[in-house]
């Protein structure tokens, strides 16, 4: 990704007291009697970029990228964890022209009817940033997959990625992504044109339904997030103003259609380049919670905010980091009043994946270390999924000789 120098913001050390973090009155509690439990992974050596999801039946689905030994191909692989064990891993797709990127990774999610939907990135032309979002559907729990099809159908040799899939109530998925059809072919420079935010629906037959532009100018390379509260989809993403303010915006769909983009919180992060650090959101019923990173004023912070009306409005944010975050957040709601936020916290030894449970009123437990990690690109983005009272964590572990995916779970 371009503008690597902007990541200097997240490499700074910030010393913050409990008062500065706004937690001294909330009664931070240390939770006893629980531990982080490592879980065997179905992936092999060299695997990276894990993504987790949980089905309505309580099954954990993990997808990842894995090089095919002895070839120039890379596979998108998937496996399910049910009844205490992993299913045999299977390939969604295996090719030598996948677009492999540390921050923009495939995913697999299941809908209400048990159909699995996968997405990945595939080159569309010779330009470095000429690639499409492709999808496939499985009706037999990942054993076989449909012929691939395009999510974006504009036909331009431009950048399309950072897709998020979320199951729709009646079956199928909603998909949101960053779409570069208005940019110069294959380009990714500051003046290459406008990156847009789009949304479409996809059914079990692989047919694209609603396909709309939601924002005509978004940040070029930050992850998107989407949740499906009772009122309809809520999408969070890093926006981009004419003055290069790159705060988090959100859009919602209700009975009258899609809303205009609204700012989640006016952080005021002015940055001439993409920080590659997007927001995430989750929902239960009419409640939603979103988390994000900002380095406005050259001060790194991780925030969480709650909505009591399905994403229509959000409360003032709560800061949840431990004073020196690198971002790369994820979030799951544990119940209608409580969310669990995970992020990378920088330490003298490198970085740690940490998590904190936060209630809608501001009460929080002390942060929990999940694993050692790194701020290097190879470490990617930790991902979460909740099954009952347990939260699963997946991340990439970079060793001296290879990469491996690690998994753990903890009860919160």
VEXLOLUM-252199 format. One record per residue (C-alpha): z, x, y; residue in three letters. Coordinates in nm, 2 decimals. Each point is the difference from the previous one (the first is absolute). Layout:
REM residues N
pt up = Z; east = X; north = Y; code = ALA
...
REM end
This chain:
REM residues 412
pt up = 0.00; east = 0.00; north = 0.00; code = UNK
pt up = -0.07; east = 0.11; north = 0.35; code = UNK
pt up = 0.25; east = 0.11; north = 0.27; code = UNK
pt up = 0.23; east = 0.17; north = -0.24; code = UNK
pt up = 0.19; east = 0.14; north = 0.30; code = UNK
pt up = 0.14; east = -0.34; north = 0.08; code = UNK
pt up = 0.22; east = 0.03; north = -0.30; code = UNK
pt up = 0.21; east = 0.26; north = 0.20; code = UNK
pt up = 0.20; east = -0.30; north = 0.12; code = UNK
pt up = 0.13; east = -0.07; north = -0.35; code = UNK
pt up = 0.08; east = 0.37; north = -0.06; code = UNK
pt up = 0.26; east = 0.01; north = 0.27; code = UNK
pt up = 0.37; east = -0.01; north = -0.07; code = UNK
pt up = 0.19; east = -0.28; north = 0.16; code = UNK
pt up = 0.38; east = -0.01; north = 0.00; code = UNK
pt up = 0.13; east = -0.36; north = 0.04; code = UNK
pt up = 0.35; east = -0.13; north = -0.02; code = UNK
pt up = 0.10; east = -0.33; north = -0.16; code = UNK
pt up = 0.03; east = -0.15; north = 0.34; code = UNK
pt up = -0.35; east = 0.11; north = 0.09; code = UNK
pt up = -0.12; east = -0.16; north = -0.33; code = UNK
pt up = 0.17; east = -0.32; north = 0.10; code = UNK
pt up = 0.21; east = -0.03; north = -0.32; code = UNK
pt up = 0.35; east = 0.08; north = 0.10; code = UNK
pt up = 0.10; east = -0.36; north = 0.06; code = UNK
pt up = -0.20; east = -0.14; north = -0.29; code = UNK
pt up = 0.24; east = 0.15; north = -0.26; code = UNK
pt up = -0.22; east = 0.23; north = -0.21; code = UNK
pt up = 0.12; east = -0.03; north = -0.36; code = UNK
pt up = -0.05; east = 0.24; north = -0.29; code = UNK
pt up = -0.10; east = -0.19; north = -0.31; code = UNK
pt up = 0.18; east = 0.10; north = -0.32; code = UNK
pt up = -0.08; east = -0.04; north = -0.36; code = UNK
pt up = -0.38; east = 0.05; north = 0.02; code = UNK
pt up = -0.22; east = 0.30; north = -0.07; code = UNK
pt up = -0.36; east = 0.10; north = 0.03; code = UNK
pt up = -0.15; east = -0.02; north = -0.35; code = UNK
pt up = -0.31; east = 0.21; north = -0.09; code = UNK
pt up = -0.27; east = -0.19; north = -0.18; code = UNK
pt up = -0.27; east = 0.15; north = -0.23; code = UNK
pt up = -0.35; east = -0.02; north = 0.15; code = UNK
pt up = -0.32; east = -0.09; north = -0.17; code = UNK
pt up = -0.20; east = 0.24; north = 0.21; code = UNK
pt up = -0.10; east = 0.36; north = -0.09; code = UNK
pt up = -0.01; east = 0.34; north = 0.17; code = UNK
pt up = -0.19; east = 0.01; north = 0.32; code = UNK
pt up = 0.06; east = -0.37; north = 0.07; code = UNK
pt up = 0.08; east = -0.11; north = 0.36; code = UNK
pt up = -0.01; east = -0.29; north = 0.24; code = UNK
pt up = 0.21; east = -0.26; north = -0.19; code = UNK
pt up = 0.01; east = -0.36; north = 0.11; code = UNK
pt up = 0.25; east = -0.26; north = -0.14; code = UNK
pt up = 0.00; east = -0.38; north = -0.01; code = UNK
pt up = 0.20; east = -0.26; north = -0.18; code = UNK
pt up = -0.15; east = -0.32; north = -0.15; code = UNK
pt up = 0.16; east = -0.34; north = 0.01; code = UNK
pt up = 0.09; east = 0.05; north = -0.37; code = UNK
pt up = 0.22; east = 0.30; north = 0.09; code = UNK
pt up = -0.25; east = 0.26; north = -0.13; code = UNK
pt up = -0.04; east = 0.33; north = 0.19; code = UNK
pt up = -0.36; east = 0.12; north = 0.05; code = UNK
pt up = -0.07; east = 0.36; north = 0.10; code = UNK
pt up = -0.34; east = 0.14; north = 0.09; code = UNK
pt up = -0.08; east = 0.36; north = 0.09; code = UNK
pt up = -0.27; east = 0.26; north = 0.02; code = UNK
pt up = -0.04; east = 0.26; north = -0.28; code = UNK
pt up = -0.26; east = 0.27; north = -0.04; code = UNK
pt up = -0.20; east = -0.02; north = -0.32; code = UNK
pt up = 0.05; east = 0.33; north = -0.19; code = UNK
pt up = -0.30; east = 0.22; north = -0.03; code = UNK
pt up = -0.21; east = -0.20; north = 0.24; code = UNK
pt up = -0.06; east = -0.06; north = 0.37; code = UNK
pt up = 0.11; east = -0.36; north = -0.03; code = UNK
pt up = 0.31; east = -0.18; north = 0.11; code = UNK
pt up = 0.13; east = -0.32; north = -0.15; code = UNK
pt up = 0.19; east = -0.29; north = 0.15; code = UNK
pt up = 0.25; east = -0.08; north = -0.28; code = UNK
pt up = 0.24; east = -0.29; north = -0.05; code = UNK
pt up = 0.29; east = -0.09; north = -0.23; code = UNK
pt up = 0.26; east = -0.28; north = -0.03; code = UNK
pt up = 0.37; east = 0.03; north = -0.07; code = UNK
pt up = 0.14; east = -0.29; north = -0.19; code = UNK
pt up = 0.26; east = -0.05; north = -0.27; code = UNK
pt up = 0.14; east = 0.35; north = 0.07; code = UNK
pt up = -0.32; east = 0.20; north = -0.05; code = UNK
pt up = -0.34; east = 0.09; north = 0.15; code = UNK
pt up = -0.32; east = -0.13; north = -0.13; code = UNK
pt up = -0.27; east = 0.25; north = -0.09; code = UNK
pt up = -0.16; east = 0.12; north = 0.33; code = UNK
pt up = -0.36; east = -0.11; north = 0.05; code = UNK
pt up = -0.27; east = 0.09; north = 0.24; code = UNK
pt up = -0.10; east = -0.24; north = 0.28; code = UNK
pt up = -0.29; east = 0.23; north = 0.10; code = UNK
pt up = -0.09; east = 0.37; north = -0.06; code = UNK
pt up = -0.25; east = 0.17; north = 0.22; code = UNK
pt up = -0.09; east = 0.33; north = 0.18; code = UNK
pt up = -0.05; east = -0.17; north = 0.34; code = UNK
pt up = 0.33; east = -0.16; north = 0.06; code = UNK
pt up = 0.14; east = 0.06; north = 0.35; code = UNK
pt up = 0.34; east = 0.17; north = -0.07; code = UNK
pt up = 0.24; east = 0.01; north = 0.29; code = UNK
pt up = 0.37; east = 0.07; north = 0.01; code = UNK
pt up = 0.08; east = -0.29; north = 0.23; code = UNK
pt up = -0.26; east = -0.26; north = -0.11; code = UNK
pt up = 0.05; east = -0.09; north = -0.37; code = UNK
pt up = -0.10; east = -0.26; north = -0.25; code = UNK
pt up = 0.21; east = -0.29; north = -0.11; code = UNK
pt up = 0.02; east = -0.27; north = -0.27; code = UNK
pt up = 0.18; east = -0.34; north = 0.06; code = UNK
pt up = 0.03; east = -0.31; north = -0.22; code = UNK
pt up = -0.05; east = -0.35; north = 0.13; code = UNK
pt up = 0.20; east = -0.32; north = -0.09; code = UNK
pt up = -0.23; east = -0.06; north = -0.30; code = UNK
pt up = 0.04; east = 0.35; north = -0.16; code = UNK
pt up = -0.33; east = 0.13; north = 0.12; code = UNK
pt up = 0.00; east = 0.37; north = 0.11; code = UNK
pt up = -0.19; east = 0.11; north = 0.31; code = UNK
pt up = -0.07; east = 0.37; north = 0.07; code = UNK
pt up = -0.14; east = 0.18; north = 0.30; code = UNK
pt up = -0.11; east = 0.36; north = 0.05; code = UNK
pt up = -0.22; east = 0.20; north = 0.24; code = UNK
pt up = -0.35; east = 0.12; north = -0.09; code = UNK
pt up = -0.25; east = 0.21; north = 0.19; code = UNK
pt up = -0.30; east = -0.18; north = 0.15; code = UNK
pt up = -0.19; east = 0.28; north = 0.15; code = UNK
pt up = 0.01; east = 0.38; north = 0.07; code = UNK
pt up = 0.22; east = -0.02; north = 0.31; code = UNK
pt up = 0.36; east = 0.11; north = -0.05; code = UNK
pt up = 0.13; east = -0.34; north = 0.11; code = UNK
pt up = -0.27; east = -0.22; north = -0.15; code = UNK
pt up = 0.17; east = -0.21; north = -0.27; code = UNK
pt up = 0.07; east = -0.36; north = -0.10; code = UNK
pt up = 0.28; east = -0.20; north = -0.14; code = UNK
pt up = -0.10; east = -0.11; north = -0.35; code = UNK
pt up = 0.19; east = -0.24; north = -0.22; code = UNK
pt up = 0.02; east = -0.12; north = -0.36; code = UNK
pt up = 0.18; east = -0.28; north = -0.19; code = UNK
pt up = 0.17; east = -0.01; north = -0.34; code = UNK
pt up = 0.09; east = -0.32; north = -0.19; code = UNK
pt up = 0.16; east = 0.19; north = -0.30; code = UNK
pt up = 0.28; east = 0.19; north = 0.17; code = UNK
pt up = -0.21; east = 0.31; north = 0.08; code = UNK
pt up = -0.16; east = 0.05; north = -0.34; code = UNK
pt up = -0.35; east = -0.06; north = 0.14; code = UNK
pt up = -0.14; east = -0.04; north = 0.35; code = UNK
pt up = -0.28; east = -0.18; north = 0.17; code = UNK
pt up = -0.30; east = 0.17; north = 0.15; code = UNK
pt up = 0.10; east = 0.15; north = 0.33; code = UNK
pt up = -0.08; east = -0.19; north = 0.32; code = UNK
pt up = 0.02; east = 0.08; north = 0.37; code = UNK
pt up = 0.28; east = -0.14; north = 0.22; code = UNK
pt up = -0.18; east = 0.11; north = 0.32; code = UNK
pt up = -0.36; east = -0.12; north = 0.00; code = UNK
pt up = -0.13; east = 0.13; north = 0.33; code = UNK
pt up = -0.22; east = 0.27; north = -0.17; code = UNK
pt up = 0.08; east = 0.27; north = 0.26; code = UNK
pt up = 0.07; east = 0.36; north = -0.11; code = UNK
pt up = 0.33; east = 0.00; north = 0.18; code = UNK
pt up = 0.37; east = 0.01; north = -0.07; code = UNK
pt up = 0.17; east = -0.29; north = -0.18; code = UNK
pt up = 0.35; east = 0.04; north = -0.14; code = UNK
pt up = 0.37; east = -0.04; north = 0.02; code = UNK
pt up = -0.02; east = -0.33; north = -0.18; code = UNK
pt up = 0.29; east = -0.21; north = -0.10; code = UNK
pt up = -0.02; east = -0.28; north = -0.26; code = UNK
pt up = 0.25; east = -0.29; north = -0.03; code = UNK
pt up = 0.00; east = -0.29; north = -0.24; code = UNK
pt up = -0.08; east = -0.34; north = 0.14; code = UNK
pt up = 0.22; east = -0.30; north = -0.10; code = UNK
pt up = -0.27; east = -0.18; north = -0.21; code = UNK
pt up = -0.16; east = 0.31; north = -0.15; code = UNK
pt up = -0.23; east = 0.28; north = 0.12; code = UNK
pt up = 0.10; east = 0.25; north = 0.27; code = UNK
pt up = -0.02; east = 0.05; north = 0.37; code = UNK
pt up = -0.13; east = 0.34; north = 0.10; code = UNK
pt up = 0.03; east = 0.18; north = 0.33; code = UNK
pt up = -0.16; east = 0.33; north = 0.09; code = UNK
pt up = -0.11; east = 0.23; north = 0.28; code = UNK
pt up = -0.38; east = -0.04; north = 0.05; code = UNK
pt up = -0.22; east = 0.26; north = 0.18; code = UNK
pt up = -0.32; east = -0.20; north = 0.01; code = UNK
pt up = 0.00; east = 0.04; north = 0.38; code = UNK
pt up = 0.04; east = 0.38; north = -0.02; code = UNK
pt up = -0.26; east = 0.27; north = -0.02; code = UNK
pt up = -0.12; east = 0.05; north = -0.36; code = UNK
pt up = 0.22; east = 0.25; north = -0.19; code = UNK
pt up = 0.20; east = 0.09; north = 0.31; code = UNK
pt up = 0.37; east = 0.00; north = 0.06; code = UNK
pt up = 0.03; east = 0.16; north = 0.35; code = UNK
pt up = 0.19; east = -0.13; north = 0.29; code = UNK
pt up = -0.31; east = -0.14; north = 0.17; code = UNK
pt up = -0.18; east = -0.12; north = -0.32; code = UNK
pt up = 0.04; east = -0.37; north = 0.08; code = UNK
pt up = 0.25; east = -0.27; north = -0.07; code = UNK
pt up = 0.19; east = -0.04; north = -0.33; code = UNK
pt up = 0.06; east = -0.37; north = -0.07; code = UNK
pt up = 0.25; east = -0.20; north = -0.21; code = UNK
pt up = -0.14; east = -0.25; north = -0.24; code = UNK
pt up = 0.12; east = -0.26; north = -0.26; code = UNK
pt up = -0.17; east = -0.17; north = -0.29; code = UNK
pt up = 0.10; east = -0.20; north = -0.30; code = UNK
pt up = -0.11; east = 0.09; north = -0.36; code = UNK
pt up = 0.01; east = -0.23; north = -0.30; code = UNK
pt up = 0.03; east = 0.07; north = -0.37; code = UNK
pt up = -0.38; east = 0.00; north = -0.03; code = UNK
pt up = -0.03; east = 0.27; north = 0.25; code = UNK
pt up = -0.14; east = -0.22; north = 0.27; code = UNK
pt up = 0.08; east = 0.07; north = 0.36; code = UNK
pt up = 0.11; east = -0.30; north = 0.20; code = UNK
pt up = 0.13; east = 0.01; north = 0.36; code = UNK
pt up = -0.12; east = 0.32; north = 0.17; code = UNK
pt up = 0.11; east = 0.05; north = 0.36; code = UNK
pt up = 0.07; east = 0.26; north = 0.26; code = UNK
pt up = 0.36; east = -0.01; north = 0.12; code = UNK
pt up = 0.01; east = 0.28; north = 0.25; code = UNK
pt up = -0.30; east = 0.18; north = 0.16; code = UNK
pt up = 0.19; east = 0.32; north = 0.07; code = UNK
pt up = 0.26; east = 0.14; north = -0.24; code = UNK
pt up = 0.14; east = 0.35; north = -0.07; code = UNK
pt up = -0.25; east = 0.18; north = -0.23; code = UNK
pt up = 0.20; east = 0.12; north = -0.30; code = UNK
pt up = 0.35; east = -0.16; north = -0.04; code = UNK
pt up = 0.10; east = -0.21; north = -0.30; code = UNK
pt up = -0.01; east = -0.38; north = 0.04; code = UNK
pt up = 0.26; east = -0.24; north = -0.13; code = UNK
pt up = -0.01; east = -0.36; north = -0.10; code = UNK
pt up = 0.24; east = -0.27; north = -0.13; code = UNK
pt up = -0.04; east = -0.36; north = -0.10; code = UNK
pt up = 0.29; east = -0.21; north = 0.14; code = UNK
pt up = -0.01; east = -0.37; north = -0.05; code = UNK
pt up = -0.18; east = -0.06; north = 0.33; code = UNK
pt up = -0.29; east = 0.23; north = -0.08; code = UNK
pt up = -0.10; east = 0.37; north = 0.01; code = UNK
pt up = 0.15; east = 0.24; north = 0.24; code = UNK
pt up = -0.17; east = 0.34; north = 0.06; code = UNK
pt up = 0.15; east = 0.30; north = 0.17; code = UNK
pt up = -0.19; east = 0.31; north = 0.11; code = UNK
pt up = -0.01; east = 0.27; north = 0.26; code = UNK
pt up = -0.20; east = -0.11; north = 0.30; code = UNK
pt up = -0.18; east = 0.20; north = 0.27; code = UNK
pt up = -0.02; east = -0.09; north = 0.36; code = UNK
pt up = -0.25; east = 0.13; north = 0.26; code = UNK
pt up = 0.28; east = 0.22; north = 0.13; code = UNK
pt up = 0.07; east = 0.14; north = -0.35; code = UNK
pt up = 0.32; east = -0.18; north = -0.06; code = UNK
pt up = 0.03; east = -0.02; north = -0.38; code = UNK
pt up = 0.28; east = -0.24; north = -0.07; code = UNK
pt up = 0.03; east = -0.25; north = -0.29; code = UNK
pt up = -0.18; east = -0.34; north = 0.04; code = UNK
pt up = 0.00; east = -0.30; north = -0.23; code = UNK
pt up = -0.22; east = -0.31; north = -0.06; code = UNK
pt up = 0.08; east = -0.32; north = -0.18; code = UNK
pt up = -0.19; east = -0.29; north = -0.15; code = UNK
pt up = 0.12; east = -0.35; north = 0.04; code = UNK
pt up = -0.14; east = -0.35; north = 0.00; code = UNK
pt up = -0.21; east = 0.07; north = 0.30; code = UNK
pt up = -0.14; east = 0.33; north = -0.12; code = UNK
pt up = 0.07; east = 0.36; north = 0.08; code = UNK
pt up = 0.22; east = 0.10; north = 0.30; code = UNK
pt up = -0.10; east = 0.26; north = 0.26; code = UNK
pt up = 0.16; east = 0.35; north = -0.06; code = UNK
pt up = 0.35; east = 0.02; north = 0.12; code = UNK
pt up = 0.22; east = 0.31; north = 0.04; code = UNK
pt up = 0.28; east = 0.03; north = -0.24; code = UNK
pt up = 0.21; east = 0.20; north = 0.24; code = UNK
pt up = -0.11; east = 0.19; north = 0.32; code = UNK
pt up = 0.09; east = 0.36; north = -0.12; code = UNK
pt up = -0.25; east = 0.15; north = 0.24; code = UNK
pt up = -0.13; east = 0.27; north = -0.23; code = UNK
pt up = -0.29; east = 0.16; north = 0.19; code = UNK
pt up = -0.18; east = 0.24; north = -0.22; code = UNK
pt up = -0.36; east = 0.12; north = 0.02; code = UNK
pt up = -0.07; east = -0.02; north = -0.38; code = UNK
pt up = 0.11; east = -0.18; north = -0.31; code = UNK
pt up = 0.35; east = 0.09; north = -0.13; code = UNK
pt up = -0.09; east = -0.12; north = -0.35; code = UNK
pt up = 0.33; east = -0.19; north = -0.03; code = UNK
pt up = -0.04; east = -0.38; north = -0.03; code = UNK
pt up = 0.24; east = -0.29; north = -0.03; code = UNK
pt up = 0.09; east = -0.22; north = -0.30; code = UNK
pt up = 0.13; east = -0.36; north = -0.04; code = UNK
pt up = 0.14; east = -0.22; north = -0.27; code = UNK
pt up = 0.10; east = -0.37; north = -0.01; code = UNK
pt up = 0.20; east = -0.25; north = -0.20; code = UNK
pt up = -0.04; east = -0.37; north = 0.08; code = UNK
pt up = 0.01; east = -0.04; north = 0.38; code = UNK
pt up = 0.15; east = 0.34; north = 0.06; code = UNK
pt up = -0.18; east = 0.33; north = 0.06; code = UNK
pt up = 0.10; east = 0.36; north = 0.08; code = UNK
pt up = -0.22; east = 0.28; north = 0.13; code = UNK
pt up = 0.07; east = 0.38; north = 0.03; code = UNK
pt up = -0.18; east = 0.27; north = 0.19; code = UNK
pt up = 0.02; east = 0.35; north = 0.14; code = UNK
pt up = -0.05; east = 0.10; north = 0.36; code = UNK
pt up = 0.03; east = 0.33; north = 0.19; code = UNK
pt up = -0.01; east = -0.14; north = 0.35; code = UNK
pt up = 0.15; east = 0.24; north = 0.24; code = UNK
pt up = -0.03; east = 0.27; north = -0.27; code = UNK
pt up = 0.30; east = -0.16; north = -0.18; code = UNK
pt up = -0.06; east = -0.10; north = -0.36; code = UNK
pt up = 0.15; east = -0.33; north = -0.10; code = UNK
pt up = -0.04; east = -0.26; north = -0.29; code = UNK
pt up = 0.06; east = -0.36; north = 0.10; code = UNK
pt up = 0.03; east = -0.32; north = -0.19; code = UNK
pt up = -0.03; east = -0.35; north = 0.15; code = UNK
pt up = 0.05; east = -0.35; north = -0.15; code = UNK
pt up = -0.17; east = -0.33; north = 0.04; code = UNK
pt up = 0.16; east = -0.33; north = -0.08; code = UNK
pt up = -0.32; east = -0.21; north = 0.05; code = UNK
pt up = -0.25; east = 0.16; north = -0.24; code = UNK
pt up = -0.12; east = 0.26; north = 0.25; code = UNK
pt up = -0.04; east = -0.22; north = 0.30; code = UNK
pt up = 0.25; east = 0.20; north = 0.19; code = UNK
pt up = 0.21; east = 0.31; north = -0.07; code = UNK
pt up = 0.35; east = 0.10; north = 0.11; code = UNK
pt up = 0.07; east = 0.32; north = 0.20; code = UNK
pt up = -0.03; east = 0.30; north = -0.24; code = UNK
pt up = 0.28; east = 0.19; north = -0.17; code = UNK
pt up = -0.02; east = 0.38; north = -0.04; code = UNK
pt up = 0.06; east = 0.10; north = -0.36; code = UNK
pt up = -0.09; east = 0.37; north = -0.04; code = UNK
pt up = 0.26; east = 0.28; north = -0.02; code = UNK
pt up = -0.12; east = 0.19; north = 0.31; code = UNK
pt up = -0.29; east = 0.21; north = -0.11; code = UNK
pt up = -0.27; east = -0.23; north = -0.17; code = UNK
pt up = -0.35; east = 0.08; north = -0.08; code = UNK
pt up = -0.09; east = -0.36; north = -0.06; code = UNK
pt up = -0.22; east = -0.11; north = -0.29; code = UNK
pt up = 0.19; east = -0.32; north = -0.04; code = UNK
pt up = 0.01; east = -0.28; north = -0.25; code = UNK
pt up = 0.21; east = -0.32; north = -0.01; code = UNK
pt up = 0.10; east = -0.27; north = -0.25; code = UNK
pt up = 0.21; east = -0.31; north = 0.06; code = UNK
pt up = 0.29; east = -0.03; north = -0.24; code = UNK
pt up = 0.08; east = -0.35; north = 0.10; code = UNK
pt up = -0.07; east = -0.22; north = 0.31; code = UNK
pt up = 0.26; east = 0.18; north = 0.20; code = UNK
pt up = -0.03; east = 0.36; north = -0.12; code = UNK
pt up = -0.27; east = 0.27; north = 0.00; code = UNK
pt up = -0.02; east = 0.35; north = -0.15; code = UNK
pt up = -0.18; east = 0.26; north = 0.21; code = UNK
pt up = -0.12; east = 0.33; north = -0.14; code = UNK
pt up = -0.12; east = 0.30; north = 0.19; code = UNK
pt up = -0.03; east = 0.38; north = 0.00; code = UNK
pt up = 0.29; east = 0.17; north = 0.17; code = UNK
pt up = -0.04; east = 0.37; north = 0.10; code = UNK
pt up = 0.27; east = 0.24; north = -0.12; code = UNK
pt up = 0.05; east = 0.38; north = 0.03; code = UNK
pt up = -0.14; east = 0.03; north = -0.35; code = UNK
pt up = -0.31; east = -0.22; north = 0.06; code = UNK
pt up = 0.03; east = -0.37; north = -0.03; code = UNK
pt up = 0.17; east = -0.28; north = -0.19; code = UNK
pt up = -0.11; east = -0.35; north = -0.09; code = UNK
pt up = 0.28; east = -0.22; north = 0.13; code = UNK
pt up = 0.06; east = -0.37; north = -0.01; code = UNK
pt up = 0.24; east = -0.23; north = 0.19; code = UNK
pt up = 0.09; east = -0.36; north = -0.05; code = UNK
pt up = 0.00; east = -0.20; north = 0.33; code = UNK
pt up = 0.11; east = -0.36; north = 0.05; code = UNK
pt up = -0.17; east = -0.23; north = 0.26; code = UNK
pt up = 0.31; east = 0.01; north = 0.22; code = UNK
pt up = 0.00; east = 0.38; north = 0.01; code = UNK
pt up = 0.26; east = 0.09; north = -0.27; code = UNK
pt up = -0.11; east = 0.30; north = -0.21; code = UNK
pt up = 0.11; east = 0.22; north = -0.28; code = UNK
pt up = -0.01; east = 0.38; north = 0.03; code = UNK
pt up = -0.34; east = 0.14; north = -0.09; code = UNK
pt up = -0.06; east = 0.10; north = -0.37; code = UNK
pt up = -0.19; east = 0.31; north = -0.10; code = UNK
pt up = -0.26; east = -0.09; north = -0.25; code = UNK
pt up = -0.16; east = 0.34; north = -0.06; code = UNK
pt up = -0.10; east = 0.33; north = 0.16; code = UNK
pt up = -0.34; east = -0.01; north = 0.15; code = UNK
pt up = -0.21; east = 0.17; north = 0.27; code = UNK
pt up = -0.18; east = -0.08; north = 0.32; code = UNK
pt up = -0.32; east = 0.17; north = -0.14; code = UNK
pt up = -0.30; east = -0.22; north = -0.04; code = UNK
pt up = 0.01; east = 0.05; north = -0.38; code = UNK
pt up = 0.33; east = -0.19; north = -0.01; code = UNK
pt up = -0.18; east = -0.31; north = 0.12; code = UNK
pt up = 0.18; east = -0.33; north = 0.07; code = UNK
pt up = 0.30; east = -0.12; north = -0.21; code = UNK
pt up = -0.06; east = -0.36; north = -0.13; code = UNK
pt up = 0.24; east = -0.28; north = -0.09; code = UNK
pt up = 0.01; east = -0.31; north = -0.21; code = UNK
pt up = 0.29; east = -0.24; north = -0.07; code = UNK
pt up = 0.06; east = -0.16; north = -0.34; code = UNK
pt up = 0.31; east = -0.22; north = 0.01; code = UNK
pt up = 0.29; east = 0.20; north = 0.14; code = UNK
pt up = -0.17; east = 0.34; north = -0.07; code = UNK
pt up = -0.23; east = 0.19; north = 0.23; code = UNK
pt up = -0.26; east = 0.24; north = -0.15; code = UNK
pt up = -0.11; east = 0.31; north = 0.18; code = UNK
pt up = -0.32; east = 0.20; north = -0.06; code = UNK
pt up = -0.10; east = 0.33; north = 0.17; code = UNK
pt up = -0.21; east = 0.31; north = -0.05; code = UNK
pt up = 0.18; east = 0.32; north = -0.09; code = UNK
pt up = -0.18; east = 0.32; north = 0.09; code = UNK
pt up = 0.09; east = 0.29; north = -0.23; code = UNK
pt up = -0.11; east = 0.36; north = 0.02; code = UNK
pt up = -0.29; east = -0.06; north = -0.24; code = UNK
pt up = -0.08; east = -0.38; north = 0.00; code = UNK
pt up = 0.09; east = -0.34; north = 0.13; code = UNK
pt up = 0.19; east = -0.27; north = -0.19; code = UNK
pt up = 0.11; east = -0.35; north = 0.07; code = UNK
pt up = 0.37; east = -0.07; north = -0.02; code = UNK
pt up = 0.17; east = -0.33; north = -0.05; code = UNK
pt up = 0.35; east = -0.13; north = 0.05; code = UNK
pt up = 0.19; east = -0.32; north = 0.04; code = UNK
pt up = 0.33; east = -0.11; north = 0.15; code = UNK
pt up = 0.20; east = -0.32; north = 0.03; code = UNK
pt up = 0.07; east = -0.10; north = 0.36; code = UNK
REM end
